[in-house]
Every structure is written in C-alpha cells, then in structure tokens.
Amino acid sequence: MPRMRTKSDLPQKTCAACGRPFAWRKKWARDWDEVKTCSERCKGELRRANRSARPAGVARA
C-alpha cells in the first residue's frame, strides 16, 4: 500500500485575495496553474475588488 502524503509534501500557493497560503487539492489537479484563490469566498472578494477598480466608462465584455 502506498505511503500517505502529508500537507507539507503538496505544492502551495498564496491566495490573491486574502494572502494566506493554501495547498493543492485533488479537485484542482487539471487546472492548478489557473487557481488563484483558496476558496469561493475569496474568489467573490477578488471579483468585487476588480469590479470596483474598473473605470465607470468602460463596458464589460
């Protein structure tokens, strides 16, 4: 039987919204390079921050 991996053995990134480190998850296996946030909540915070930073005259694509 294969040896279990510990969290410290997995790759880590820093969340773009909250700045906390988070570890690789199996559900992110296919798109780990595109993952930027640690949770859905942080993803929403990042979207809200980007929306408020956009100039008023620019149309959304």
N, CA, C and O atoms as a GROMACS GRO file, in nm:
protein
  244
    1MET      N    1   0.083  -0.118   0.000
    1MET     CA    2   0.000   0.000   0.000
    1MET      C    3   0.088   0.125   0.000
    1MET      O    4   0.185   0.132   0.076
    2PRO      N    5   0.056   0.226  -0.085
    2PRO     CA    6   0.141   0.345  -0.092
    2PRO      C    7   0.134   0.428   0.036
    2PRO      O    8   0.033   0.430   0.108
    3ARG      N    9   0.244   0.494   0.060
    3ARG     CA   10   0.253   0.580   0.178
    3ARG      C   11   0.169   0.705   0.159
    3ARG      O   12   0.166   0.762   0.050
    4MET      N   13   0.101   0.750   0.264
    4MET     CA   14   0.018   0.870   0.257
    4MET      C   15   0.107   0.993   0.251
    4MET      O   16   0.215   0.997   0.310
    5ARG      N   17   0.060   1.094   0.178
    5ARG     CA   18   0.130   1.222   0.171
    5ARG      C   19   0.079   1.314   0.280
    5ARG      O   20  -0.038   1.309   0.316
    6THR      N   21   0.166   1.397   0.331
    6THR     CA   22   0.124   1.498   0.427
    6THR      C   23   0.101   1.630   0.353
    6THR      O   24   0.149   1.647   0.241
    7LYS      N   25   0.029   1.722   0.416
    7LYS     CA   26   0.001   1.852   0.354
    7LYS      C   27   0.129   1.925   0.316
    7LYS      O   28   0.133   1.994   0.215
    8SER      N   29   0.234   1.909   0.397
    8SER     CA   30   0.359   1.980   0.370
    8SER      C   31   0.429   1.927   0.245
    8SER      O   32   0.516   1.995   0.190
    9ASP      N   33   0.393   1.806   0.199
    9ASP     CA   34   0.453   1.750   0.078
    9ASP      C   35   0.387   1.803  -0.050
    9ASP      O   36   0.443   1.789  -0.159
   10LEU      N   37   0.269   1.863  -0.038
   10LEU     CA   38   0.194   1.910  -0.154
   10LEU      C   39   0.238   2.051  -0.194
   10LEU      O   40   0.285   2.127  -0.110
   11PRO      N   41   0.222   2.087  -0.323
   11PRO     CA   42   0.257   2.223  -0.365
   11PRO      C   43   0.165   2.326  -0.301
   11PRO      O   44   0.049   2.296  -0.270
   12GLN      N   45   0.216   2.447  -0.280
   12GLN     CA   46   0.139   2.553  -0.218
   12GLN      C   47   0.143   2.679  -0.302
   12GLN      O   48   0.234   2.700  -0.381
   13LYS      N   49   0.040   2.763  -0.283
   13LYS     CA   50   0.032   2.895  -0.344
   13LYS      C   51  -0.017   2.992  -0.238
   13LYS      O   52  -0.063   2.951  -0.131
   14THR      N   53  -0.008   3.121  -0.269
   14THR     CA   54  -0.062   3.224  -0.182
   14THR      C   55  -0.188   3.279  -0.245
   14THR      O   56  -0.189   3.310  -0.364
   15CYS      N   57  -0.295   3.290  -0.168
   15CYS     CA   58  -0.423   3.338  -0.217
   15CYS      C   59  -0.411   3.484  -0.261
   15CYS      O   60  -0.353   3.566  -0.190
   16ALA      N   61  -0.464   3.516  -0.379
   16ALA     CA   62  -0.458   3.652  -0.432
   16ALA      C   63  -0.550   3.748  -0.357
   16ALA      O   64  -0.529   3.869  -0.363
   17ALA      N   65  -0.651   3.696  -0.287
   17ALA     CA   66  -0.746   3.781  -0.215
   17ALA      C   67  -0.706   3.804  -0.070
   17ALA      O   68  -0.701   3.918  -0.024
   18CYS      N   69  -0.678   3.697   0.003
   18CYS     CA   70  -0.653   3.710   0.147
   18CYS      C   71  -0.505   3.702   0.184
   18CYS      O   72  -0.467   3.742   0.294
   19GLY      N   73  -0.421   3.652   0.093
   19GLY     CA   74  -0.278   3.645   0.119
   19GLY      C   75  -0.232   3.525   0.199
   19GLY      O   76  -0.113   3.514   0.230
   20ARG      N   77  -0.323   3.435   0.233
   20ARG     CA   78  -0.287   3.316   0.309
   20ARG      C   79  -0.240   3.205   0.216
   20ARG      O   80  -0.286   3.196   0.102
   21PRO      N   81  -0.149   3.120   0.264
   21PRO     CA   82  -0.106   3.006   0.182
   21PRO      C   83  -0.214   2.898   0.180
   21PRO      O   84  -0.285   2.876   0.278
   22PHE      N   85  -0.224   2.830   0.066
   22PHE     CA   86  -0.316   2.715   0.056
   22PHE      C   87  -0.249   2.606  -0.025
   22PHE      O   88  -0.166   2.633  -0.112
   23ALA      N   89  -0.286   2.482   0.004
   23ALA     CA   90  -0.223   2.366  -0.057
   23ALA      C   91  -0.306   2.311  -0.171
   23ALA      O   92  -0.426   2.337  -0.181
   24TRP      N   93  -0.240   2.235  -0.256
   24TRP     CA   94  -0.302   2.166  -0.369
   24TRP      C   95  -0.414   2.076  -0.322
   24TRP      O   96  -0.404   2.012  -0.217
   25ARG      N   97  -0.522   2.070  -0.400
   25ARG     CA   98  -0.633   1.978  -0.375
   25ARG      C   99  -0.656   1.893  -0.499
   25ARG      O  100  -0.629   1.937  -0.610
   26LYS      N  101  -0.705   1.774  -0.479
   26LYS     CA  102  -0.725   1.683  -0.591
   26LYS      C  103  -0.822   1.741  -0.694
   26LYS      O  104  -0.805   1.718  -0.814
   27LYS      N  105  -0.924   1.816  -0.649
   27LYS     CA  106  -1.020   1.872  -0.744
   27LYS      C  107  -0.957   1.979  -0.833
   27LYS      O  108  -1.013   2.014  -0.936
   28TRP      N  109  -0.840   2.031  -0.794
   28TRP     CA  110  -0.769   2.130  -0.876
   28TRP      C  111  -0.661   2.066  -0.963
   28TRP      O  112  -0.580   2.137  -1.022
   29ALA      N  113  -0.657   1.935  -0.972
   29ALA     CA  114  -0.549   1.864  -1.041
   29ALA      C  115  -0.533   1.910  -1.186
   29ALA      O  116  -0.420   1.929  -1.232
   30ARG      N  117  -0.644   1.927  -1.258
   30ARG     CA  118  -0.637   1.964  -1.400
   30ARG      C  119  -0.601   2.110  -1.423
   30ARG      O  120  -0.539   2.143  -1.524
   31ASP      N  121  -0.640   2.199  -1.331
   31ASP     CA  122  -0.619   2.342  -1.356
   31ASP      C  123  -0.547   2.413  -1.242
   31ASP      O  124  -0.580   2.526  -1.208
   32TRP      N  125  -0.448   2.347  -1.182
   32TRP     CA  126  -0.373   2.405  -1.071
   32TRP      C  127  -0.304   2.536  -1.111
   32TRP      O  128  -0.292   2.627  -1.029
   33ASP      N  129  -0.260   2.547  -1.236
   33ASP     CA  130  -0.193   2.669  -1.281
   33ASP      C  131  -0.287   2.789  -1.284
   33ASP      O  132  -0.241   2.902  -1.269
   34GLU      N  133  -0.416   2.767  -1.304
   34GLU     CA  134  -0.514   2.877  -1.311
   34GLU      C  135  -0.574   2.913  -1.176
   34GLU      O  136  -0.637   3.018  -1.164
   35VAL      N  137  -0.556   2.830  -1.074
   35VAL     CA  138  -0.614   2.856  -0.941
   35VAL      C  139  -0.542   2.974  -0.878
   35VAL      O  140  -0.419   2.975  -0.867
   36LYS      N  141  -0.621   3.075  -0.835
   36LYS     CA  142  -0.563   3.196  -0.776
   36LYS      C  143  -0.609   3.220  -0.634
   36LYS      O  144  -0.541   3.290  -0.558
   37THR      N  145  -0.724   3.163  -0.596
   37THR     CA  146  -0.779   3.188  -0.463
   37THR      C  147  -0.800   3.057  -0.387
   37THR      O  148  -0.809   2.949  -0.446
   38CYS      N  149  -0.806   3.068  -0.256
   38CYS     CA  150  -0.816   2.949  -0.172
   38CYS      C  151  -0.959   2.901  -0.154
   38CYS      O  152  -0.981   2.787  -0.114
   39SER      N  153  -1.059   2.987  -0.183
   39SER     CA  154  -1.198   2.948  -0.160
   39SER      C  155  -1.292   3.027  -0.249
   39SER      O  156  -1.252   3.124  -0.314
   40GLU      N  157  -1.417   2.985  -0.250
   40GLU     CA  158  -1.520   3.058  -0.325
   40GLU      C  159  -1.540   3.198  -0.267
   40GLU      O  160  -1.563   3.294  -0.341
   41ARG      N  161  -1.530   3.210  -0.137
   41ARG     CA  162  -1.546   3.340  -0.073
   41ARG      C  163  -1.437   3.437  -0.120
   41ARG      O  164  -1.467   3.552  -0.152
   42CYS      N  165  -1.314   3.392  -0.124
   42CYS     CA  166  -1.205   3.477  -0.170
   42CYS      C  167  -1.220   3.510  -0.318
   42CYS      O  168  -1.185   3.619  -0.362
   43LYS      N  169  -1.271   3.415  -0.396
   43LYS     CA  170  -1.295   3.440  -0.538
   43LYS      C  171  -1.396   3.553  -0.555
   43LYS      O  172  -1.378   3.639  -0.641
   44GLY      N  173  -1.502   3.554  -0.473
   44GLY     CA  174  -1.602   3.660  -0.476
   44GLY      C  175  -1.543   3.794  -0.434
   44GLY      O  176  -1.575   3.897  -0.493
   45GLU      N  177  -1.459   3.793  -0.331
   45GLU     CA  178  -1.394   3.916  -0.285
   45GLU      C  179  -1.306   3.974  -0.396
   45GLU      O  180  -1.305   4.095  -0.418
   46LEU      N  181  -1.233   3.888  -0.465
   46LEU     CA  182  -1.145   3.933  -0.572
   46LEU      C  183  -1.226   3.993  -0.688
   46LEU      O  184  -1.187   4.094  -0.745
   47ARG      N  185  -1.339   3.930  -0.721
   47ARG     CA  186  -1.426   3.983  -0.827
   47ARG      C  187  -1.483   4.118  -0.788
   47ARG      O  188  -1.487   4.209  -0.871
   48ARG      N  189  -1.528   4.132  -0.664
   48ARG     CA  190  -1.582   4.261  -0.618
   48ARG      C  191  -1.475   4.370  -0.621
   48ARG      O  192  -1.503   4.484  -0.658
   49ALA      N  193  -1.354   4.336  -0.582
   49ALA     CA  194  -1.244   4.433  -0.583
   49ALA      C  195  -1.211   4.475  -0.726
   49ALA      O  196  -1.187   4.593  -0.751
   50ASN      N  197  -1.211   4.380  -0.819
   50ASN     CA  198  -1.182   4.414  -0.959
   50ASN      C  199  -1.294   4.496  -1.021
   50ASN      O  200  -1.268   4.585  -1.103
   51ARG      N  201  -1.418   4.467  -0.982
   51ARG     CA  202  -1.532   4.540  -1.037
   51ARG      C  203  -1.529   4.687  -0.991
   51ARG      O  204  -1.557   4.777  -1.070
   52SER      N  205  -1.495   4.710  -0.866
   52SER     CA  206  -1.493   4.847  -0.814
   52SER      C  207  -1.371   4.924  -0.865
   52SER      O  208  -1.374   5.047  -0.868
   53ALA      N  209  -1.265   4.854  -0.906
   53ALA     CA  210  -1.145   4.921  -0.956
   53ALA      C  211  -1.158   4.962  -1.102
   53ALA      O  212  -1.080   5.044  -1.151
   54ARG      N  213  -1.257   4.905  -1.173
   54ARG     CA  214  -1.276   4.933  -1.315
   54ARG      C  215  -1.334   5.073  -1.333
   54ARG      O  216  -1.425   5.111  -1.259
   55PRO      N  217  -1.283   5.150  -1.429
   55PRO     CA  218  -1.339   5.283  -1.456
   55PRO      C  219  -1.486   5.274  -1.499
   55PRO      O  220  -1.527   5.174  -1.559
   56ALA      N  221  -1.565   5.376  -1.467
   56ALA     CA  222  -1.709   5.374  -1.492
   56ALA      C  223  -1.744   5.372  -1.641
   56ALA      O  224  -1.847   5.315  -1.677
   57GLY      N  225  -1.664   5.430  -1.727
   57GLY     CA  226  -1.696   5.440  -1.868
   57GLY      C  227  -1.664   5.315  -1.950
   57GLY      O  228  -1.700   5.307  -2.068
   58VAL      N  229  -1.597   5.220  -1.891
   58VAL     CA  230  -1.554   5.100  -1.965
   58VAL      C  231  -1.666   4.997  -1.960
   58VAL      O  232  -1.713   4.960  -1.852
   59ALA      N  233  -1.706   4.949  -2.078
   59ALA     CA  234  -1.811   4.848  -2.087
   59ALA      C  235  -1.755   4.711  -2.050
   59ALA      O  236  -1.638   4.682  -2.077
   60ARG      N  237  -1.838   4.628  -1.990
   60ARG     CA  238  -1.798   4.494  -1.955
   60ARG      C  239  -1.807   4.403  -2.076
   60ARG      O  240  -1.906   4.408  -2.150
   61ALA      N  241  -1.707   4.320  -2.097
   61ALA     CA  242  -1.707   4.230  -2.213
   61ALA      C  243  -1.767   4.097  -2.180
   61ALA      O  244  -1.775   4.010  -2.267
   0.00000   0.00000   0.00000
